[in-house]
Amino acid sequence: MKQRWLIILLIIALMLSGCSAGLSGINESTESGSTAPELTETPAPTQEPVIGDVGDDVVASGGWIYYRADDEQGYSLYRMTEDGSQAEKLMAGFPSLMAVDGDIMYYIGTYDPGGSDEENCNLYRVDLGTGSKTLMMEDMSPLSLYLAGDFLYFADNMPYQSEDYDLFRLDISAALSAGVGNLEFMLNTGAAVRIGAQSPHVAQNPMYWDGWLYYVEQDVDDWSIRRIRLDGSEDEPFYKESGLDSVELRGVYGDQLFFTSGDAVTLYALSEDGELTEYPEITGVCAFDGEWAYSAEDDSGVYRCSLENPEKELLAADRGFTAIAGDCLLTWQLEEEGFKYSRYVMPKSGGGETALIGHYMEPKAERTPAPEYTAKTVGKGDVTLEISNGGTRACYKLVSCAEGNPVVHSVLTEPYTDLTLKFSPGSYYLKVAYGDEWLGDEEAFGENGRYITTDMYIFHSGFAYKLSTSSYGGDFSSDTMSGFVGN
């Protein structure tokens, strides 16, 4: 009985197994009749290089503003938060052109007014976390410094010692491995390469935009904008127009490259296909941040205006413009008392100004007041000769060219005297003697005096003549004591 049930169970199991196999076969047949899957190849997106913030003496990175200050020890590198607080000194140094990315800064040193020339024209790498710096390259003569990815770009006229500047790219890692040397050394080791070979003169900082490095080229008085790939290939003209002068790139914002040009420092913008947009009413531009154009009128005030509204808005009265960094605006003022030069930091929107910590300049020595001049008038006539005598004694002798050469005027003056001679029109010689001790009409100031004279000079009626005789030249030539006294 048990065996019979076992056979029935096995038959059912086989039947179920066969149904399962049949269903599987139908699914495979259906899939094989469909379109086979395809593999598609999509290029990996090009990795954009990290662009560092660059500036002459102010840069921003990671919520900090780094700036050069003139403190009691000379030039130093300071930093503060973007609201102008927590200012602190990082290290002594003389940074000029600066580029920063994260916690690493590169700068080219300048001459320290305190007397040190140690860092002048040298390139340094600074760890901003520790304040330690490494000398990378010596003997530079740069116009610019720009950080893009693992490379520094700069315009320099070394090692060719020419007036024209060329564009160079420095591989940072290769330069640190090569050791310290000048630009020629870096070129020989391959750490540096010259790019933009078609450019007779490269001016200001280049600017990265969508795979290209844009830079300004100057050839005599002819300015243009070129672009080149970061590896130095495809160097080509981008924009050129007759009359384009004194061009300075101001930044890439949105889909436009902004620049200023001309004596009025007028704002312009270029699209990627080279289409120009002009902003003729926005002039005197010191900086542009994509939204606002900043300007300054000498040291009378700092202003801003927008692309939509060119009417200038006063941000800080009695200030000159220094730079924008992060969300801050840096200004300066020359104090009247002691001739002290001060710098300030404030929000870009205006208000909340505070003195920039760490910036101090020794008051200049008190200037000697200008001496008061004594006025003296001698003679009568239709001709007026005004003479301003400086810080020494002098004798002025007017000699007529008439027969016998009579002396019309002979006037001895003390230092700082405004002398006016009046006489009749005609032809005269004017003789002048300078010295400390007057020895009389026969010796004047002696052999140690200084003597000059004119050739015959015609003075016309009704005219006023002015003379400032502090040195030889002009209508005068050198003379002798004998020539002056008439011996």
FENGI-V170452 format. One record per backbone hydrogen bond with DSSP energy under -1.0 kcal/mol. CO is the residue of the C=O (numbers start at 1). NH is the residue of the N-H. E is the energy in kcal/mol with one decimal. If there is no record, write none. Layout:
CO_NH_E / CO_NH_E
This chain:
1_5_-1.5 / 2_6_-1.5 / 3_7_-1.7 / 4_8_-1.9 / 5_9_-2.1 / 6_10_-1.9 / 7_11_-2.3 / 8_12_-2.1 / 9_13_-2.1 / 10_14_-2.3 / 11_15_-2.3 / 12_16_-2.4 / 13_17_-2.1 / 14_18_-2.3 / 15_19_-1.9 / 16_20_-2.0 / 17_21_-2.1 / 18_22_-2.2 / 19_23_-2.2 / 20_24_-1.9 / 21_25_-2.0 / 22_26_-1.7 / 23_27_-1.8 / 24_28_-1.9 / 25_29_-2.0 / 26_30_-2.0 / 27_31_-2.1 / 28_32_-2.2 / 31_34_-1.4 / 50_149_-3.2 / 53_100_-2.2 / 55_98_-2.8 / 57_68_-2.1 / 59_66_-3.0 / 61_64_-1.8 / 63_82_-1.2 / 64_61_-2.5 / 65_80_-1.9 / 66_59_-2.4 / 67_78_-3.0 / 69_76_-2.1 / 70_360_-3.0 / 71_74_-1.8 / 74_71_-2.1 / 75_93_-1.4 / 76_69_-2.6 / 77_90_-3.0 / 77_91_-1.4 / 78_67_-2.3 / 79_88_-2.4 / 80_65_-3.3 / 81_84_-2.5 / 85_81_-2.8 / 88_79_-2.2 / 91_77_-2.8 / 94_110_-2.6 / 97_108_-2.3 / 98_55_-2.0 / 99_106_-3.2 / 100_53_-1.8 / 101_104_-1.8 / 103_128_-2.9 / 104_101_-2.6 / 105_126_-3.4 / 106_99_-2.5 / 107_124_-2.8 / 108_96_-1.9 / 109_121_-2.2 / 112_115_-2.5 / 116_112_-2.0 / 119_122_-2.1 / 121_140_-3.2 / 122_109_-2.6 / 123_136_-3.1 / 123_137_-1.4 / 124_107_-1.9 / 125_134_-2.8 / 126_105_-2.3 / 127_131_-3.0 / 132_127_-2.8 / 134_125_-2.4 / 137_123_-3.1 / 146_153_-3.2 / 147_52_-2.0 / 148_151_-1.5 / 150_172_-1.9 / 151_148_-2.3 / 152_170_-3.1 / 153_146_-2.4 / 154_168_-2.7 / 155_143_-2.3 / 156_166_-2.5 / 157_161_-1.2 / 157_162_-1.1 / 165_202_-1.4 / 166_156_-2.2 / 167_195_-3.1 / 168_154_-1.9 / 169_193_-2.1 / 170_152_-2.2 / 171_175_-2.6 / 172_176_-2.3 / 173_177_-1.8 / 174_178_-2.0 / 175_179_-1.1 / 181_138_-2.0 / 182_186_-2.0 / 183_187_-2.4 / 184_188_-2.0 / 185_189_-1.9 / 186_191_-1.1 / 186_192_-1.8 / 191_171_-3.2 / 193_169_-2.6 / 196_199_-2.0 / 201_218_-3.0 / 207_214_-3.3 / 209_212_-1.4 / 212_209_-2.8 / 213_228_-1.8 / 214_207_-2.3 / 215_226_-2.8 / 216_203_-2.2 / 217_224_-2.2 / 219_222_-2.3 / 222_219_-2.8 / 224_217_-2.9 / 225_238_-2.4 / 225_239_-2.5 / 226_215_-2.4 / 227_236_-2.7 / 228_213_-3.1 / 229_232_-2.1 / 233_229_-2.6 / 236_227_-2.6 / 239_225_-3.1 / 241_244_-2.1 / 244_223_-1.1 / 245_262_-3.3 / 248_260_-2.2 / 251_258_-3.0 / 253_256_-1.5 / 256_253_-2.2 / 257_270_-2.3 / 258_250_-3.1 / 258_251_-1.1 / 259_268_-2.8 / 260_248_-1.9 / 261_266_-2.3 / 262_265_-1.7 / 264_284_-3.2 / 265_285_-1.9 / 266_261_-1.7 / 267_279_-1.8 / 268_259_-2.1 / 269_277_-3.0 / 270_257_-2.8 / 271_274_-2.0 / 275_271_-2.1 / 277_269_-2.2 / 279_282_-1.9 / 282_267_-2.0 / 287_294_-2.9 / 292_289_-1.9 / 293_305_-1.7 / 294_286_-3.7 / 294_287_-1.3 / 295_303_-3.2 / 297_300_-2.9 / 300_318_-2.2 / 301_297_-1.6 / 302_315_-3.2 / 302_316_-1.5 / 303_295_-2.2 / 304_313_-3.0 / 305_293_-3.0 / 309_306_-1.7 / 313_304_-1.7 / 316_302_-2.4 / 319_301_-1.0 / 320_332_-2.0 / 323_330_-3.2 / 325_328_-2.4 / 327_348_-1.9 / 328_325_-2.1 / 329_346_-1.9 / 330_322_-2.4 / 330_323_-1.3 / 331_344_-2.6 / 332_320_-2.6 / 333_342_-3.0 / 338_364_-1.1 / 340_335_-3.7 / 342_333_-2.6 / 343_356_-3.1 / 344_331_-2.3 / 345_354_-2.4 / 346_329_-3.2 / 347_350_-2.0 / 354_345_-2.9 / 356_359_-1.4 / 374_418_-2.8 / 376_420_-2.9 / 378_422_-2.3 / 382_462_-1.2 / 383_423_-1.7 / 384_465_-3.5 / 385_421_-2.9 / 386_467_-2.7 / 387_419_-2.9 / 390_416_-3.2 / 393_435_-1.5 / 394_413_-3.5 / 395_433_-2.1 / 396_411_-2.7 / 397_431_-3.0 / 398_408_-2.4 / 398_409_-1.4 / 399_429_-3.1 / 402_405_-2.5 / 406_400_-2.8 / 409_398_-2.5 / 411_396_-2.7 / 413_394_-1.9 / 416_374_-2.2 / 417_389_-2.8 / 418_376_-2.7 / 419_387_-3.6 / 420_378_-2.9 / 421_385_-2.9 / 423_383_-2.7 / 426_459_-3.0 / 427_401_-2.3 / 428_457_-3.0 / 429_399_-3.1 / 430_454_-1.5 / 431_397_-3.0 / 432_452_-2.3 / 433_395_-2.3 / 434_450_-2.2 / 440_444_-2.9 / 443_446_-3.1 / 444_439_-3.9 / 446_449_-1.4 / 450_434_-2.8 / 451_479_-2.5 / 452_432_-2.7 / 453_477_-2.3 / 457_428_-2.7 / 459_426_-2.0 / 460_463_-1.5 / 463_384_-1.7 / 465_386_-3.7 / 467_388_-1.8 / 473_476_-1.9 / 477_453_-2.5 / 480_484_-1.9 / 481_485_-2.4 / 482_486_-1.4 / 482_487_-1.8
